[in-house]
Amino acid sequence: MKKIVIASNNLGKLNEIGAILTPLDIEIIAQDTLGVTEAEEPHFTFVENALAKAHHASRITGLPALADDSGICVDALGGAPGVRSARFAGDAEPGAPRSREAQDERNNRKLLELLAGETNRKAHYYCVIVLTRGADDPRPLICEAEWHGEIVSTPRGSGGFGYDPLFMVEGTRKTGAEFAPEEKNRISHRAQALAQLVTRLRGELGIQESSFRTQGSAMRRHDPALAPQRLPSQYPPGRSKP
């Protein structure tokens, strides 16, 4: 397995995935460079949506494909936004900005409105990572993890994406947006799930940790901001979903 297509057009996700998979010395290719459009995500579970995205990218490119589906689950909202996290506030009004950043801002604003006056602010991010070796792979690799915390009343921090400015990480006084990228890439829900995947792929491919090439892999995409970051080769073990 020399190449993997990433079934996402989300720049934040591509950065995180590219950085964490660096030790495997596998070329990571963003799907839009191969002409792959985003897949539909009609399902009610994270794992079904992730499988749909991975199969879609693998079917079109003929390459192994990695997809994630993730979101934030808020206790007081019965687990919402959940699988609807990316479009929680709906589509932009006519004439309004339609960028990813603008969508994040609308989503965050809606979340705060729904939690106004609520004392139970507990929440967790959930991520499932799926790797299909081919479009018809009957045994895809599936890894999942959670990242626990609570929702603050005012956005904080300039890093991260999505709900990170509102998500204060359990055991810290920092939101996800206040962590440096290299810190977040060791502890987040996506980092934990990807660390599990790295371990499983290392075993499947027969790669010894000591044989990792220090140069790392390259994310192939037209945007130069997607150069992967160098990370230590050890990551904390993933936290399995109960």
N, C-alpha and C positions, 0 to 999 in steps of 0.2 A: 504494500500500500504506500505509494509514493506521493499521491495527490488526494486531497479531500476538498470537495466544494462545500462552502458554507451556505446553507439555505436561509439567508437573511440579507436584507438591504439596510439594516439598522447599524449605523456607524459605531455606536457605542458597543453593541454586542460584538461586532467584527473585531474591534480593538481588543476587547477582553478575551475573546476566543483565540485570536491570533497570538496574544502574549502567553496565554497559559499552555497552549499546545506547542510552543517553541521547542521544548526539549525533545520532541519526537522526531525532529528533522524530517517532517512531512510538509510538502508545499501546500499552503492553504490558499484557496482561490475563492474569492467572493462570487456569488452566483450571477450578479449582473454583468460581470466581465465576460460571461459565457452566454449572455442573452437570455438568462432565466428570469422570468417574472416571479413576483411573490405568489405563493400558492394561497388558495382559499383556506380559511381556518374555521370551518362551520361547526366544529365539535364542542361538546360540553366538558371535555376533560383535556388537561394539558398534554398527556401522552398521545392522545389521538391526533391532536393538532400538530405535535412535533413529528409524528410519523408521516402525516400527510405532507408536510413540508419537505422532509428528507426524501420520501419516495418521488415527489414531484421533481426535485432537483436532480436526483440520480437518474430518473427515467429520461430526462432531456439531455443530460450531459454524458451518461454512460460511466460516470465516476462514482466512487463512494461519496456519500453525502452526510453531512452533520447538520442537525437542526436542533434548536431548543425551543421550548415554549415555557414561558415564565410569566409571573405576575405577582401582584401583591394581594394578600388576603387579610381583610380587616375583621377582627372578631365581632365588633359592634354592628357590622353590616352583613353578618351571616356568611362571611367569606368573600364577599364582593370587594373589589372589582373582579378578582379571580382571572378566569380566562379572557375576560373582556377588558383587562387592564389597559391595553394599548389604545383602545377606542372608547374608554369609559365615558367621556363627555360627548361622544358622538362626533360626526364630521363637522368641519368648520362651516360657519355660515358663509353665504356668498360674499365674496370680497374680503373675507378674513384670511390671515396668513394660514397656509396649509403645510408649513414645515413641520418636521418632527418635534422641534423645540416648541413651536406654538401649540401643537397637540399636547405635549407634556404639560405645558402651563395650564391649558384648559382642564386636563385631567386632574391636576393637583388642586386647582380651584374648586372643582366639583367635589372632590374628596373632602376638602376642608369644610365646604358648605354642609355636606351630609353629616359631618362629625361635630358641627357647632353645638356646644353645650353637653357633649358626650364625655363622660369621665373615663370610660373604658377605651383606651387608645391602643390596646395591644394589636399587633399585626405581625405578619411574617411574609417574607418573599418566598416563593416556591419556584424551583426550576427543574425541568426534566430535559436531559440531553439524550438525543437519539442519533446513533450512527448506523447507517445502512451501507453494507458493502456493495450493494447493487440494488436496482429497482425492485427485484423480486426476492430480496434477502429474507428468509423465513425466520432468522434468529438475529434481529438487530440488537446492537448493544444499547442498553437503556440504563441511565444513571440519574438519580434524583437527589435533591438536597433542599433544605430550608434555612432561612436566615431570619432570626427573630429580633423583634424590637417593638417600637411603638411610634405612633404618628404624633409629631409635634404640631403646634398651632401656627407656626410661622416658618416658611422655607429658610433653610440655612445651608450655606456652602455653594461653591461654584463648579464642583466637579460632578462626575457621574452623569446620569440621565434618568428619565422616567420619574419615579416617585422618590428618588434618592434624597432630594432636599428636605423631604418631610419625614423620612424614615430614620429615627434615632436607634442605633444599633444597641441591642441588649448588652449590658455590662460596660457600656461606654457612655460618654456624653456627646458623642459625635453622630451626625447624620451621615448617610451613605455618601452625600455630596461633599463632606468635609474630609474624607479620607483621600490620601494621595493614591493615584492609580495603582501603584505597586502594592500598597496596603490592601486596597479593595480586592485586588486580584489574588489575594491569599485567603480572604475570609468570606467573601460574598457567596450567596446561594449558587451562582453560576460557577464561581471558582471552585467550590466544593464538589459540584457535580462533574466539572471538567477534570478535577484532580482524580476522581474515581475513574473516569474514562481513560486518562493517561495511564493509570496503573493497569487497567484491563488491556489496553492496546499494547502496552509494553510486554505483557505476558503473551498476548496473541502473536505479536510480531517477533518475539524472541529478542527484544532489545534490552540489554543490560544498562542500568542507570549510568554506569561509569563510561559507557560508550557514546553517551549523548554528545553530539557535536556542539561545541560552544557557540558557533556562529548562529545557530537556531534556524528556523524556517522563515520564509518570506511570504508576506501577504501580498498577493498579486491583485492590484486594484489601481485605477487611475488616480485616486486620491492619495497624495503623499502622506497625509496625516495618519494613514493606517499602517505605518511601519510598526511591527510588533515590538513590545518592550521586553528587555531581558529580565528574567525573574530567576530566583534561586530554584534549584531542581527539586526541593522538598516542599510539599504543601501539606497543610493539616488534613487529616482524613475527613471524608465527607460525612455529613450527618444524614442518616437515612430517614425518609419520611415514615412516621409511625404507621 
